[in-house]
């Protein structure tokens, strides 16, 4: 496409004078920091860690109850 009239006639002369600034990143950073420091988020995180810790300790202590023991016949083939 070709403009028959000069392109500068359509250019906004004030467009270059507008100061552009990125304010979204600092606002997002502040939002994320407030969210991560909030009491509900900390409570959910600690509860998740506690449940996983209990599950992991139960699995380590009572491995024979959960039937995850490695059978000796499986390991015998790798001698």
C-alpha positions in Angstrom: 0.0 0.0 0.0 1.2 3.4 -0.8 -0.1 6.7 0.6 -0.6 9.4 -2.0 -0.4 12.1 0.6 2.6 12.6 2.9 2.6 10.4 6.0 3.8 13.2 8.2 0.4 14.9 7.8 -1.2 12.0 9.7 1.5 11.7 12.4 0.6 13.1 15.8 3.2 15.7 16.8 2.4 15.2 20.5 3.0 11.4 20.4 6.7 11.8 21.0 6.2 14.1 23.9 4.1 11.6 26.0 6.3 10.1 28.7 5.9 6.4 28.8 6.4 4.6 32.1 5.9 1.0 33.2 4.0 1.1 36.4 2.6 -2.5 36.2 5.7 -4.3 37.3 6.1 -2.5 40.7 2.4 -2.9 41.4 2.6 -6.6 40.6 5.7 -7.0 42.8 4.0 -5.3 45.7 0.9 -7.4 45.2 2.9 -10.6 45.2 4.9 -9.7 48.3 1.7 -8.8 50.2 0.1 -12.0 49.0 3.0 -14.2 50.1 3.2 -12.5 53.5 -0.5 -12.8 54.1 -1.7 -14.9 57.0 -4.0 -17.2 55.0 -1.3 -18.0 52.5 1.2 -18.8 55.3 -1.4 -21.0 57.1 -2.1 -23.0 54.0 1.6 -23.4 53.2 2.4 -24.6 56.7 -0.6 -26.9 56.7 0.5 -28.4 53.4 4.0 -28.9 54.7 2.7 -30.5 57.9 0.5 -32.9 56.1 3.3 -33.9 53.8 5.7 -34.3 56.7 3.3 -36.6 58.5 2.7 -38.7 55.4 6.5 -38.9 54.8 7.2 -40.0 58.3 4.4 -42.6 58.2 5.8 -44.0 55.0 9.3 -44.2 56.3 8.3 -45.8 59.6 5.6 -48.2 58.4 6.9 -49.1 54.9 5.9 -52.8 55.3 2.3 -51.8 56.0 2.0 -49.9 52.7 3.4 -52.8 50.6 6.1 -50.8 49.0 8.9 -53.1 50.0 11.2 -54.2 47.1 11.0 -57.9 46.4 14.3 -59.8 46.5 13.5 -61.6 43.2 13.5 -58.2 41.4 16.9 -57.3 42.7 18.4 -60.8 42.1 18.5 -60.2 38.4 20.9 -57.3 38.7 23.8 -59.1 40.4 
